[in-house]
Amino acid sequence: MPVTVNLPSILARLAGGQRALAASGRTLGELVADLATRYPELGPRLRDDAGQPYRFVTFYLNDRDARFVGGFAATVVDGDEVTVVPAIAGG
């Protein structure tokens, strides 16, 4: 069973309208790289040109903020669930 990556509606439109994607990799960063390869329009919304996460996009690994469990270096295993939450700004 691969890792499931859950996207909000605003990002799902960049992945063919899919809100839940299967991804593979040993780390969160590898998962994001996998998605960026398969969905080129989605990649720039998840990470910068150096492949690092944006400050305004939060990744949750099994309901834990990934920044506190290793960030993009966090280990993932089959069956894990990642949720992507972009910051919302306005005023």
Z-matrix of the N, CA and C atoms (Angstrom, degrees):
N
C 1 1.453
C 2 1.534 1 107.81
N 3 1.306 2 117.01 1 123.52
C 4 1.473 3 119.49 2 179.25
C 5 1.528 4 111.49 3 -74.77
N 6 1.303 5 114.34 4 177.34
C 7 1.461 6 121.17 5 174.90
C 8 1.530 7 107.38 6 -80.14
N 9 1.320 8 117.04 7 139.40
C 10 1.460 9 122.25 8 176.84
C 11 1.514 10 109.05 9 -99.41
N 12 1.330 11 116.25 10 129.89
C 13 1.460 12 121.93 11 176.82
C 14 1.524 13 107.11 12 -111.78
N 15 1.322 14 116.26 13 119.75
C 16 1.465 15 122.70 14 -179.76
C 17 1.527 16 109.59 15 -96.85
N 18 1.320 17 115.08 16 129.02
C 19 1.465 18 121.57 17 -179.07
C 20 1.522 19 110.97 18 -113.68
N 21 1.329 20 116.97 19 146.03
C 22 1.462 21 119.06 20 171.51
C 23 1.533 22 109.33 21 -73.40
N 24 1.283 23 116.48 22 162.59
C 25 1.473 24 121.52 23 -176.82
C 26 1.520 25 112.97 24 -53.29
N 27 1.311 26 116.95 25 -39.51
C 28 1.468 27 120.81 26 -176.71
C 29 1.525 28 111.74 27 -62.57
N 30 1.328 29 117.10 28 -31.91
C 31 1.469 30 120.57 29 178.27
C 32 1.530 31 111.93 30 -92.56
N 33 1.309 32 117.29 31 -26.87
C 34 1.465 33 120.96 32 -179.20
C 35 1.528 34 111.13 33 -60.32
N 36 1.300 35 117.53 34 -32.52
C 37 1.466 36 119.66 35 -179.97
C 38 1.522 37 111.67 36 -62.43
N 39 1.355 38 117.03 37 -23.29
C 40 1.467 39 121.56 38 178.15
C 41 1.525 40 112.05 39 -85.17
N 42 1.327 41 115.76 40 -3.77
C 43 1.470 42 121.93 41 179.37
C 44 1.521 43 109.71 42 -121.88
N 45 1.312 44 115.89 43 39.64
C 46 1.456 45 120.06 44 178.08
C 47 1.510 46 114.31 45 68.17
N 48 1.348 47 116.72 46 22.47
C 49 1.451 48 121.23 47 178.52
C 50 1.523 49 114.12 48 83.36
N 51 1.316 50 117.07 49 2.56
C 52 1.469 51 120.86 50 -179.31
C 53 1.527 52 110.92 51 -81.51
N 54 1.308 53 116.19 52 127.85
C 55 1.473 54 120.47 53 178.91
C 56 1.515 55 112.08 54 -91.84
N 57 1.312 56 118.07 55 -20.82
C 58 1.468 57 121.96 56 177.61
C 59 1.523 58 107.91 57 -126.23
N 60 1.320 59 115.31 58 123.14
C 61 1.457 60 121.24 59 -177.71
C 62 1.523 61 109.95 60 -120.87
N 63 1.305 62 116.47 61 143.32
C 64 1.456 63 121.33 62 171.83
C 65 1.520 64 106.83 63 -87.76
N 66 1.321 65 116.54 64 135.70
C 67 1.458 66 120.96 65 179.67
C 68 1.520 67 109.06 66 -138.27
N 69 1.327 68 115.08 67 158.03
C 70 1.460 69 118.36 68 179.57
C 71 1.519 70 110.28 69 -128.70
N 72 1.312 71 113.89 70 152.61
C 73 1.453 72 122.06 71 179.48
C 74 1.513 73 109.46 72 155.92
N 75 1.323 74 116.05 73 166.77
C 76 1.465 75 120.70 74 179.19
C 77 1.520 76 112.41 75 -94.59
N 78 1.340 77 116.00 76 -18.93
C 79 1.460 78 120.95 77 179.91
C 80 1.524 79 109.16 78 -130.69
N 81 1.319 80 115.61 79 165.63
C 82 1.459 81 120.15 80 176.92
C 83 1.527 82 110.22 81 -59.95
N 84 1.314 83 116.79 82 -40.71
C 85 1.465 84 120.28 83 178.38
C 86 1.515 85 112.71 84 -60.85
N 87 1.339 86 116.67 85 -38.81
C 88 1.459 87 120.13 86 178.01
C 89 1.525 88 110.94 87 -68.10
N 90 1.333 89 116.59 88 -35.89
C 91 1.469 90 119.57 89 175.98
C 92 1.519 91 110.85 90 -61.34
N 93 1.326 92 115.20 91 -46.51
C 94 1.468 93 119.79 92 -179.29
C 95 1.526 94 110.01 93 -64.04
N 96 1.336 95 117.11 94 -39.29
C 97 1.466 96 120.57 95 177.17
C 98 1.532 97 110.80 96 -62.79
N 99 1.324 98 116.58 97 -40.06
C 100 1.465 99 121.51 98 177.58
C 101 1.531 100 110.02 99 -60.07
N 102 1.319 101 116.28 100 -47.02
C 103 1.466 102 119.92 101 179.09
C 104 1.521 103 111.62 102 -64.76
N 105 1.333 104 116.99 103 -39.69
C 106 1.466 105 120.95 104 -179.49
C 107 1.526 106 111.16 105 -63.97
N 108 1.326 107 116.51 106 -33.61
C 109 1.465 108 120.67 107 177.79
C 110 1.521 109 110.93 108 -70.88
N 111 1.311 110 116.10 109 -44.02
C 112 1.461 111 120.16 110 -177.45
C 113 1.522 112 113.31 111 -77.72
N 114 1.327 113 116.87 112 -29.52
C 115 1.469 114 122.31 113 -178.68
C 116 1.525 115 108.39 114 -128.77
N 117 1.337 116 117.79 115 80.18
C 118 1.471 117 121.72 116 -173.50
C 119 1.529 118 115.00 117 -56.32
N 120 1.311 119 118.49 118 -29.23
C 121 1.465 120 120.25 119 178.98
C 122 1.526 121 111.54 120 -75.29
N 123 1.318 122 117.35 121 -24.67
C 124 1.459 123 122.34 122 -178.97
C 125 1.527 124 111.70 123 -78.91
N 126 1.315 125 117.02 124 -38.54
C 127 1.470 126 121.86 125 -175.51
C 128 1.517 127 115.14 126 -48.78
N 129 1.331 128 119.23 127 -50.42
C 130 1.469 129 120.40 128 -178.14
C 131 1.529 130 113.91 129 -66.12
N 132 1.325 131 117.17 130 -14.18
C 133 1.470 132 120.57 131 177.27
C 134 1.525 133 111.98 132 -87.14
N 135 1.344 134 116.29 133 -13.02
C 136 1.459 135 120.62 134 -177.07
C 137 1.522 136 113.60 135 -105.83
N 138 1.336 137 116.74 136 -26.38
C 139 1.469 138 120.29 137 -175.47
C 140 1.515 139 110.05 138 -150.30
N 141 1.331 140 115.36 139 160.57
C 142 1.463 141 120.17 140 -179.27
C 143 1.536 142 110.37 141 -84.30
N 144 1.338 143 116.64 142 -176.78
C 145 1.461 144 121.11 143 -177.20
C 146 1.530 145 112.72 144 -63.91
N 147 1.324 146 117.58 145 -23.90
C 148 1.465 147 121.68 146 178.62
C 149 1.529 148 111.98 147 -87.65
N 150 1.333 149 117.02 148 1.88
C 151 1.454 150 120.71 149 179.47
C 152 1.517 151 114.32 150 82.97
N 153 1.327 152 116.94 151 14.06
C 154 1.464 153 121.87 152 -179.43
C 155 1.530 154 109.82 153 -98.47
N 156 1.324 155 116.75 154 151.17
C 157 1.477 156 118.83 155 -179.24
C 158 1.527 157 111.38 156 -68.49
N 159 1.297 158 115.24 157 145.38
C 160 1.464 159 120.49 158 173.08
C 161 1.521 160 109.56 159 -72.68
N 162 1.322 161 115.89 160 148.31
C 163 1.468 162 120.45 161 177.63
C 164 1.514 163 111.74 162 -64.73
N 165 1.319 164 116.98 163 -28.07
C 166 1.453 165 120.61 164 -174.70
C 167 1.533 166 113.69 165 -94.85
N 168 1.320 167 116.88 166 11.57
C 169 1.460 168 121.72 167 173.47
C 170 1.522 169 106.92 168 -122.39
N 171 1.317 170 116.80 169 121.71
C 172 1.458 171 121.23 170 -179.43
C 173 1.521 172 109.14 171 -105.16
N 174 1.312 173 115.12 172 134.70
C 175 1.455 174 122.05 173 177.44
C 176 1.520 175 107.71 174 -110.25
N 177 1.311 176 115.89 175 131.57
C 178 1.466 177 121.50 176 176.21
C 179 1.521 178 107.61 177 -111.25
N 180 1.308 179 116.16 178 126.59
C 181 1.453 180 122.51 179 177.93
C 182 1.514 181 107.54 180 -106.74
N 183 1.324 182 116.13 181 108.50
C 184 1.470 183 121.45 182 -176.16
C 185 1.531 184 110.96 183 52.45
N 186 1.310 185 116.14 184 48.29
C 187 1.472 186 124.46 185 177.10
C 188 1.528 187 114.62 186 70.39
N 189 1.335 188 117.87 187 10.39
C 190 1.467 189 120.84 188 175.86
C 191 1.520 190 108.18 189 -112.39
N 192 1.320 191 116.79 190 134.56
C 193 1.453 192 121.62 191 177.79
C 194 1.520 193 108.19 192 -58.00
N 195 1.329 194 116.47 193 119.16
C 196 1.466 195 121.27 194 -175.20
C 197 1.522 196 112.83 195 -61.58
N 198 1.332 197 118.11 196 -24.02
C 199 1.469 198 119.86 197 178.50
C 200 1.518 199 111.51 198 -61.37
N 201 1.334 200 116.83 199 -24.97
C 202 1.460 201 121.09 200 -177.22
C 203 1.523 202 113.26 201 -97.75
N 204 1.326 203 117.14 202 1.13
C 205 1.463 204 120.31 203 177.84
C 206 1.531 205 111.78 204 -126.61
N 207 1.331 206 116.53 205 21.72
C 208 1.456 207 120.44 206 175.12
C 209 1.510 208 116.01 207 117.31
N 210 1.328 209 117.89 208 -2.49
C 211 1.468 210 119.68 209 179.41
C 212 1.522 211 111.06 210 61.70
N 213 1.323 212 117.16 211 -138.06
C 214 1.452 213 121.33 212 -179.34
C 215 1.526 214 111.72 213 -68.76
N 216 1.325 215 118.25 214 -13.57
C 217 1.470 216 121.62 215 177.13
C 218 1.529 217 111.88 216 -87.75
N 219 1.331 218 118.07 217 -3.84
C 220 1.465 219 121.73 218 -179.01
C 221 1.529 220 109.92 219 -61.47
N 222 1.301 221 115.49 220 133.70
C 223 1.459 222 121.85 221 178.79
C 224 1.523 223 110.28 222 -74.22
N 225 1.327 224 115.59 223 137.49
C 226 1.456 225 121.23 224 175.66
C 227 1.525 226 108.89 225 -123.34
N 228 1.317 227 115.97 226 151.27
C 229 1.460 228 121.58 227 178.16
C 230 1.523 229 108.91 228 -131.84
N 231 1.321 230 115.12 229 160.79
C 232 1.459 231 119.69 230 178.22
C 233 1.520 232 110.25 231 -51.62
N 234 1.321 233 114.95 232 136.20
C 235 1.456 234 120.91 233 179.81
C 236 1.521 235 113.53 234 95.69
N 237 1.345 236 117.72 235 -14.54
C 238 1.463 237 119.66 236 177.04
C 239 1.524 238 109.76 237 -65.99
N 240 1.311 239 114.80 238 161.41
C 241 1.455 240 121.20 239 178.83
C 242 1.521 241 109.14 240 -130.27
N 243 1.315 242 115.68 241 129.76
C 244 1.462 243 122.96 242 178.44
C 245 1.517 244 108.15 243 -114.49
N 246 1.312 245 116.19 244 133.19
C 247 1.458 246 121.01 245 175.86
C 248 1.525 247 108.53 246 -118.45
N 249 1.325 248 116.14 247 131.02
C 250 1.462 249 122.52 248 -178.95
C 251 1.525 250 108.02 249 -102.51
N 252 1.350 251 115.42 250 127.81
C 253 1.457 252 120.48 251 -179.84
C 254 1.522 253 108.95 252 -129.50
N 255 1.338 254 118.00 253 105.39
C 256 1.457 255 119.93 254 176.89
C 257 1.532 256 109.56 255 -79.38
N 258 1.325 257 115.78 256 147.85
C 259 1.470 258 120.37 257 177.61
C 260 1.531 259 108.74 258 -68.93
N 261 1.297 260 114.64 259 149.28
C 262 1.458 261 121.87 260 177.24
C 263 1.517 262 108.00 261 -116.21
N 264 1.312 263 116.33 262 127.60
C 265 1.455 264 120.22 263 -178.73
C 266 1.525 265 108.92 264 -127.45
N 267 1.246 266 114.77 265 161.53
C 268 1.457 267 119.40 266 177.71
C 269 1.519 268 109.52 267 161.41
N 270 1.244 269 114.18 268 -179.89
C 271 1.444 270 115.43 269 178.79
C 272 1.490 271 112.27 270 179.17
